[in-house]
């Protein structure tokens, strides 16, 4: 019982970290707009205009994809079926790929997302990997 609670807690931490990306993006978009300024300064040398909506929309999409998937894993964490671990592995891979995409995305040699955003997107994958490892440790 105690172990299933820690599995669920780890998955819920991944949900929270997924939502944290959206919260930070909302704060940045409403305030300093540092992400939009970072991308605009990089693309200005090429005469290209950056759409802030697309930049922030990608971050919101990451949160919208990650959070429900981690909620699913948290819901399955108490079950004793192997499917919970399998879904956990798939969600870790998907979440990590979204974070790596933000880290590696570039166009014209410009990285529109500073490394901090990619690292923030990888945090749910790390918490989810812990939850998934706990799922597989269960007998």
Secondary structure by P-SEA (a helix, b strand, c coil): caaaaaaaaaaaaaaaaaaaaaaaaaaaaaccaaaaaaaaaaaccccccccaaaaaaaaaaaaaacaaaaaaaaaacccccaaaaaaaaaaaaaaaaaaaaaacccccccccccaaaaaaaaaaaaaaaaaaaaaaacc
